Amino acid sequence: MADIDIPAHLIDLESAAWAGQQQGALTFAAADAVQAAYREHAAANPGVSRLDLEMAVKQAVRHPQSEPTA
């Protein structure tokens, strides 16, 4: 996966969704907001895959100390 510039607002959205998921309180609206943000960012940045973006953000939020996989 290529290096992807991750905007802070995506980290914030994913962090909130991850916290909600861990607490068993993730709502459809919150999950949908995160997915919409991924789609919007990928659409506005040609060459950025929505899937690669989502994977990079989740890696950064859920495993901040580990190295991204190639």
C-alpha positions in Angstrom: 0.0 0.0 0.0 1.4 3.4 -1.0 1.8 6.1 1.6 -1.5 7.9 2.0 -1.9 11.4 3.4 -4.6 10.9 6.1 -6.5 14.0 7.1 -7.0 14.6 10.8 -10.8 14.6 10.5 -10.7 11.0 9.2 -8.6 9.9 12.2 -11.1 11.7 14.5 -14.1 10.0 12.9 -12.6 6.6 12.9 -11.4 7.0 16.5 -14.9 7.9 17.6 -16.4 5.0 15.7 -13.8 2.5 17.1 -14.5 3.7 20.6 -18.2 3.2 20.0 -17.6 -0.2 18.6 -15.5 -1.3 21.5 -18.2 -0.1 23.9 -21.0 -1.8 21.9 -22.5 1.6 21.2 -21.6 2.2 17.5 -24.6 3.5 15.7 -25.4 3.1 12.1 -25.3 6.9 11.7 -21.7 7.1 13.1 -20.5 4.2 10.9 -22.2 5.7 7.8 -20.6 9.1 8.5 -17.1 7.5 8.6 -17.8 5.6 5.3 -19.1 8.8 3.7 -16.0 10.6 4.7 -13.8 7.9 3.1 -15.8 8.0 -0.1 -15.7 11.8 -0.3 -11.9 12.0 0.4 -11.2 9.3 -2.2 -13.4 10.9 -4.8 -11.7 14.3 -4.2 -8.2 12.8 -4.5 -7.7 10.9 -7.8 -5.4 8.0 -7.4 -6.5 7.4 -3.8 -8.4 4.1 -3.4 -11.2 4.3 -0.8 -10.3 0.8 0.4 -6.6 1.7 0.8 -7.5 4.9 2.6 -9.9 3.0 5.0 -7.3 0.4 5.7 -4.6 3.0 6.4 -6.9 5.0 8.7 -7.9 1.9 10.6 -4.3 0.8 10.9 -3.4 4.3 12.3 -6.2 4.3 14.8 -6.3 0.7 15.9 -2.6 -0.1 15.8 -0.7 3.2 16.1 2.7 1.6 17.1 2.8 -1.1 14.4 4.2 -0.6 10.9 1.8 -0.6 8.0 1.9 -3.8 6.0 3.2 -3.6 2.4 
